[in-house]
Amino acid sequence: MIKLTNVSFTYTGGREDAGVRNINLTIRPGEVVLVCGESGCGKTTLTRMVNGLIPHFYEGELTGTIYVGAKDVAKSELYDLARTVGSVFQNPRSQFFNVDTTSELAFGCENLGIAEDEILTRVRKTVADLSISHLLDRSIFELSDGEKQKIACGSVSVLGPDIYVLDEPTSNLDFETIAALRRVLSFWKATGKTILVAEHRLHFMKGIADRVIFMREGEIRETHEGAEFFALPPRYFEERGLRIPSLDRLPAAETAEADLPSDPIRIEKMRVSLRGEPILNIPALEIPSGGIIAVIGANGAGKTTFARSLCGLVSGDRSVVTFRGRALNAKKRLSVCYLVMQDVNHQLFTESVLDEVLLSMSVEDETRADETLLSLDLSAFREDHPMALSGGQKQRVAIASALVSEREILVFDEPTSGLDLVHMRETARNIAALKRNGVTSFVVTHDPEFILACCTHVIRIEAGEISGNYPLDSSGVKNLTAFFRHDESMAERT
């Protein structure tokens, strides 16, 4: 179904070590293949070659041959390949063309000139197959990340391609939504579809992946049968910078009970509504200052709204945050807080990585900027354009900008999405270092490995309200792991 022979690709204007080299890969019809490896190893490039974005959209030097089905990718038009290969990107927003969900589900078929009656039949079947009837006739802009991912999967499934390609599909998803994605993948697999998934999170592919490919420095280094891969010892994953294959292998927390200042942060009257419907309601909340607070909860629970309100970015916000003896309204919080957004593409502005970091400094300090880039393994990309980097590398650039901003409160919304084990730990170490300097950090995350690596406290938001508030002492660690393991067990059962 997919065959790459002696394939190498280098991006035009890109780094010499970017792209892939000497790729020989055959994927059989109906096979599910998981591709893993550290950030920048070539996973995304591999997916782009299968769906035709390389060489038809991303320019560069391509050698070798790529066949999907009976089509030579280099000699086929993208619209023709779309009948054979369906793609779900890391950020589903980047593949939407409509403002409502029903139109988005139908768009691909309309674009291929399929008859209206056939389109309606396909949409109805896909909605039933993927159990997404509750998402019909909704505004794209009001969906949670998990709901957007479901619509992205549905819009591809309507086309009925033989091959599905997914690039980091779980990067911003909670475990309940990952369980829904797992159900979709299982359905596609049961219908004989060929599936290629590039991912850092591995656990949800256990029992689905027939084969696992490990990439490093643009090359395929190892291939394993699925069952064999997930049974490998912990040392294997550690040595290759891979995330744990099961939450049963969560490491012990590296953070003891926090030794924090006695004056807490107090949040009062944080209420946010959308078209008259409350989406966040926190009458009063006290949390320690000077710590690293993990904000957890399901997709759509209100975590990102909480982060934006905390930073003073919600229009009409009348909440008050008392911090170190100062009562800060929304306007005052703009100069105290710094937000690293979930989609960092919205906050990368300059022509180079170095300039991006210097931009967030009140007084430019190139030496400190270089030190921060080094700590996040970004020195080699110092002069690169931020938008030319991989998703994980962009994430680290935005984090670097936050680290040098000298704000007293830093808020990170999914800072480890797209990050491998090594770079997740580097991010954790940097945020932990800020704590030693008295900076308070809030981290919205679905990443238990990251929480256990650096966080000191947890607040849990469900349905827009605080449902948990506890330190990460021994009891808190048990609460945290129980929360995530419960969600993972649900995913495995489905």
Sequence and secondary structure as in RCSB ss.txt:
>XXXX:A:sequence
MIKLTNVSFTYTGGREDAGVRNINLTIRPGEVVLVCGESGCGKTTLTRMVNGLIPHFYEGELTGTIYVGAKDVAK
SELYDLARTVGSVFQNPRSQFFNVDTTSELAFGCENLGIAEDEILTRVRKTVADLSISHLLDRSIFELSDGEKQK
IACGSVSVLGPDIYVLDEPTSNLDFETIAALRRVLSFWKATGKTILVAEHRLHFMKGIADRVIFMREGEIRETHE
GAEFFALPPRYFEERGLRIPSLDRLPAAETAEADLPSDPIRIEKMRVSLRGEPILNIPALEIPSGGIIAVIGANG
AGKTTFARSLCGLVSGDRSVVTFRGRALNAKKRLSVCYLVMQDVNHQLFTESVLDEVLLSMSVEDETRADETLLS
LDLSAFREDHPMALSGGQKQRVAIASALVSEREILVFDEPTSGLDLVHMRETARNIAALKRNGVTSFVVTHDPEF
ILACCTHVIRIEAGEISGNYPLDSSGVKNLTAFFRHDESMAERT
>XXXX:A:secstr
 EEEEEEEEEETTS TT SEEEEEEEE TT EEEEE STTSSHHHHHHHHHTHHHHTS EEEEEEEEETTEEGGG
S HHHHTTTEEEE SSGGGG   SBHHHHHHHHHHHTT  HHHHHHHHHHHHHHHT GGGTT BGGG  HHHHHH
HHHHHHHTT  SEEEEESTTTT  HHHHHHHHHHHHHHHHTT EEEEE S  GGGTTT SEEEEEETTEEEEEEE
HHHHHTS HHHHHHTT   SSGGG    S  S    SSEEEEEEEEEEETTEEEEEEEEEEEETTSEEEEE  TT
SSHHHHHHHHTT STT   EEEETTEEE HHHHTTTEEEE SSGGGG  SSSHHHHHHHT SS  HHHHHHHHHH
TT GGGTTS GGGS HHHHHHHHHHHHHTS  SEEEEESTTTT  HHHHHHHHHHHHHHHHTT EEEEE S HHH
HHHH  EEEEEETTEEEEEEE SHHHHHHHHHHHHHHHHHHHH 
